[in-house]
Amino acid sequence: MIFTFDPPETGWSLNANAAIVADGTAPTQPNALRLIVTPSFSSTCLRTLSGLTPGSVYHATAQMRFDALDVPIGGAWFEYNNASGGAPGLLSYQSANPASPGGWELRDLGFLDYTYPDRTFAIRSFAPPNSSGLLYIDLISFLELGPMARSRWLAHQRLVAVLKGINGAGGGYHTDLGSRVFTKYIRPVGSTHPALPYLCVPLVNSNPRVEHEATRIKHTWTLPIMAFVAETNVGAYDSNAIAALYHLGEDVYKAVMQDPTLNGTVAPVSFVSGGVEEGGISPFDGLPYADAVIPIELSIFLGLDVLGP
């Protein structure tokens, strides 16, 4: 499913601060969606996502152009209602990249698990204090995942849920993550990062391998779990973050070992040789945090009956 804001497309509901305008630079001609970005009010654009297949997973992308957005930089929320009549869930937040040369950019909006029919899809502008500008959007695409990509996505979602269960001594763990497990890589610098400790589990397809086994194929890939803990001994010669990293590594192993097939989405998970040390621990650079990579290996099996359209 693709939305271009061009005629004869209809179905968008806009508030007074959002408009479909002519834009000679738009990836699809002649129109694009324009949102006014200001802290004084929100620009809102809504539509029903009819025509998608319930139970399928879709990868969403959009073309975006940020025009004269001041620092601090605003952007837009892409949301959907996660149940019939339910509160909106966040699909993605997109903001301007100060290092970007400008112009249109293809942005990855994430994945939509289309469980409920006729969901409401919403685009809302957001601006911190003292930020203003214009945001243009075009060519929003929802691409249905094939069997292999869908299986990988389901396994990733289950892994995130399992890791969010690392909840401290009450659950038998060293670490209480407070559900701080994120699917994007977030480095703990600046003033906007999450509280430490936390995990990042980006959906990547590292070191993929495909093997043929009679009437099925086996797809295997390595997924890096990135761990971040606080280093409170900054400036001294000794690190007190090493133990916290190893404890968090043990907690990851324990959580995964209690659900080794991730609710039946993969073959039993394998831990890559080297474990926590494989990614390299780096608490010695004077930063107020330490990090490590805990790589795991996942495998799925796909038969001939599920391959193809």
C-alpha positions in Angstrom: 0.0 0.0 0.0 1.3 3.4 -1.0 0.1 6.9 -0.2 1.3 9.8 -2.4 -1.1 12.7 -1.5 -1.7 13.1 -5.2 -5.1 13.0 -7.0 -7.2 10.9 -7.1 -6.1 9.8 -3.6 -8.6 10.7 -0.9 -9.3 9.7 2.7 -6.9 12.0 4.7 -8.3 14.1 7.5 -6.3 17.2 8.3 -6.5 19.8 11.0 -5.9 23.5 10.3 -2.2 23.2 10.6 -1.7 20.4 8.1 -2.2 20.7 4.3 -1.7 18.9 1.1 0.2 21.3 -1.1 1.8 21.5 -4.5 5.5 20.8 -4.3 7.6 20.7 -7.4 10.4 18.8 -5.6 8.2 16.0 -4.2 9.2 12.5 -5.2 5.7 11.9 -6.6 4.0 14.8 -8.4 2.3 17.1 -7.9 1.6 17.2 -4.1 3.1 16.5 -0.7 1.9 16.7 2.9 3.0 19.8 4.7 3.0 20.1 8.5 3.7 23.3 10.4 6.2 22.4 13.2 5.8 24.7 16.3 5.4 24.2 20.0 2.3 26.3 20.0 0.1 23.7 18.3 0.2 20.3 16.6 -0.3 19.6 13.0 -2.3 16.4 12.6 -3.1 14.1 9.6 -5.3 11.0 10.0 -6.6 8.2 7.8 -7.9 4.6 8.1 -5.6 1.9 7.0 -8.1 -0.3 5.1 -7.0 -2.8 2.6 -4.2 -4.3 4.6 -4.3 -8.0 5.6 -5.0 -8.7 9.3 -2.3 -10.9 10.8 0.4 -9.6 8.4 3.4 -7.5 9.2 4.3 -4.4 7.1 7.5 -2.5 6.8 6.7 1.3 6.6 8.8 4.0 5.0 8.3 7.6 3.9 10.0 10.3 2.0 10.6 13.4 4.3 12.0 16.9 3.9 12.7 19.2 6.8 12.6 22.9 5.9 14.2 25.6 8.2 13.7 23.6 11.4 15.4 25.4 14.2 17.6 23.9 16.9 16.3 22.2 19.1 14.9 20.3 16.2 11.3 19.1 15.9 9.8 16.4 13.8 6.8 14.1 13.6 5.2 11.2 15.4 3.9 8.3 13.2 1.2 6.5 15.2 -1.5 3.8 14.9 -4.3 2.7 17.2 -3.1 -0.6 18.6 -6.6 -2.0 19.1 -10.1 -1.2 18.1 -10.8 2.0 20.1 -7.5 1.7 21.9 -4.9 4.3 22.7 -2.4 5.2 19.9 0.9 3.3 19.7 4.1 4.8 18.4 5.2 3.4 15.1 8.2 5.9 14.7 9.5 9.3 15.6 11.4 11.2 12.9 13.3 14.4 13.4 15.7 16.3 11.2 19.4 15.3 11.1 21.6 18.4 11.6 24.3 16.7 9.5 21.9 16.0 6.6 22.6 18.0 3.4 18.9 18.7 3.1 16.4 17.7 0.5 14.2 14.6 0.5 15.3 11.6 2.6 13.9 8.1 2.7 13.0 7.4 6.4 12.4 4.0 7.9 9.2 4.2 10.0 9.5 0.7 11.5 7.1 -2.3 11.4 3.4 -2.4 11.7 1.9 -5.6 13.1 -1.5 -5.4 11.5 -3.6 -7.4 13.9 -6.8 -5.3 13.9 -8.6 -4.3 10.7 -9.2 -0.7 9.7 -6.6 0.9 12.0 -6.3 4.6 12.2 -2.9 5.9 11.0 -1.8 9.3 12.4 1.0 11.8 11.6 1.5 14.5 14.3 4.1 17.2 14.4 6.2 17.7 17.5 8.4 20.7 18.4 10.3 21.3 21.6 10.3 24.9 23.0 11.9 27.5 20.7 11.7 25.2 17.6 9.8 25.9 14.5 9.8 25.2 10.8 8.0 23.1 8.1 8.0 19.4 7.5 7.0 17.8 4.1 6.1 14.1 3.7 5.5 12.1 0.5 5.3 8.5 -0.7 4.4 6.6 2.5 4.7 2.9 1.8 3.5 -0.2 3.7 5.2 -3.3 2.3 4.0 -6.7 3.5 6.9 -8.9 4.7 7.5 -12.2 3.1 7.7 -15.4 5.2 11.4 -15.1 6.0 11.3 -11.5 6.9 8.1 -11.9 9.0 9.6 -14.9 10.9 12.7 -12.8 11.7 10.5 -9.9 12.9 8.4 -12.1 15.1 11.5 -13.6 16.7 12.9 -10.2 17.3 9.7 -9.0 18.9 9.7 -12.0 21.2 13.4 -11.5 22.1 12.7 -7.9 23.1 9.8 -9.0 25.3 11.9 -11.7 27.0 14.7 -9.2 27.8 12.2 -6.7 29.2 11.6 -9.4 31.8 15.0 -8.8 33.4 13.5 -7.1 36.5 16.0 -7.4 39.3 16.2 -9.5 42.4 12.5 -10.2 42.5 12.8 -12.1 39.2 16.1 -13.7 40.1 18.4 -11.3 38.2 21.3 -9.1 39.1 20.0 -6.2 37.0 16.6 -4.3 36.9 16.3 -2.9 33.4 12.9 -1.3 34.2 11.8 -2.5 30.7 14.5 -0.4 29.1 15.1 -2.5 26.0 15.1 -0.6 22.7 15.1 -1.6 19.1 17.3 1.3 18.0 21.0 1.9 18.8 21.1 4.7 21.4 24.4 5.8 22.7 24.3 7.2 26.3 25.7 10.6 25.5 24.0 14.1 25.8 21.0 14.8 27.9 18.3 12.8 26.1 19.4 9.2 26.5 17.5 6.6 28.6 18.5 5.9 32.2 21.2 3.3 32.7 21.3 0.4 32.5 19.6 -0.6 29.3 19.8 -2.8 26.2 19.6 -2.1 22.5 18.5 -4.8 20.2 18.4 -3.4 16.7 16.8 -5.6 14.0 19.8 -6.4 11.9 20.7 -9.4 9.7 24.3 -9.8 10.6 26.4 -12.7 9.1 23.4 -14.4 7.5 23.6 -18.0 6.3 21.1 -20.1 4.4 21.3 -23.9 4.3 19.2 -26.4 2.3 17.8 -29.3 4.3 15.7 -31.7 2.1 12.3 -29.9 1.7 13.1 -26.8 3.9 15.7 -24.1 4.3 17.4 -23.0 7.4 18.1 -19.3 7.8 20.6 -18.3 10.5 21.8 -14.9 11.5 23.7 -13.2 14.4 21.9 -10.6 16.4 23.9 -8.2 18.6 22.5 -7.3 22.0 24.2 -4.1 23.1 24.5 -3.5 26.8 25.1 -0.2 28.6 25.7 0.3 32.3 26.7 3.3 34.4 30.4 3.9 35.2 30.4 5.8 38.4 34.1 5.8 39.0 34.9 8.3 36.2 38.4 9.8 36.4 39.8 7.1 38.7 42.1 4.3 37.6 39.7 1.5 38.3 36.4 0.7 36.7 33.4 -0.4 38.8 31.3 -1.1 35.6 33.0 -4.4 34.7 31.0 -6.4 37.3 27.8 -4.7 36.2 28.4 -5.6 32.6 29.1 -9.2 33.4 26.1 -9.4 35.7 23.9 -8.0 32.9 25.4 -10.5 30.5 24.5 -13.3 32.9 21.0 -11.9 33.1 20.6 -11.9 29.3 21.8 -15.6 29.2 19.3 -16.5 31.9 16.4 -14.7 30.4 16.9 -16.3 27.0 17.6 -19.8 28.4 14.2 -19.7 30.1 12.6 -19.3 26.6 15.2 -20.7 24.2 12.9 -20.9 21.2 11.5 -17.5 21.8 7.9 -18.8 22.1 8.5 -21.2 19.2 9.6 -18.5 16.7 13.1 -19.9 16.3 15.2 -23.0 16.8 16.9 -23.0 20.2 19.0 -19.9 20.5 22.8 -20.3 20.4 25.2 -18.0 22.3 28.2 -17.0 20.2 31.6 -18.0 21.4 33.2 -15.3 23.5 30.0 -14.0 25.0 30.1 -10.6 26.6 33.8 -10.1 25.7 33.1 -10.7 22.0 31.9 -7.1 21.5 34.7 -5.5 23.5 34.2 -3.9 26.9 35.1 -0.2 26.9 34.9 1.4 30.3 38.4 3.0 30.2 37.8 6.1 28.1 36.6 8.5 30.8 33.0 8.3 29.8 30.2 7.9 32.4 29.2 4.5 31.0 30.6 1.2 29.8 29.2 -1.0 27.0 29.5 -4.5 25.6 28.0 -6.6 22.9 26.3 -9.9 23.7 25.9 -11.7 20.3 23.4 -14.5 19.9 22.6 -16.7 16.9 19.1 -17.3 15.8 17.8 -19.8 13.2 14.4 -20.3 11.5 13.2 -23.1 9.3 10.9 -22.4 6.3 9.3 -25.2 4.3 8.3 -25.1 0.6 4.7 -24.6 1.6 5.3 -21.1 3.0 7.8 -19.8 0.4 6.5 -17.7 -2.4 3.5 -15.4 -2.6 
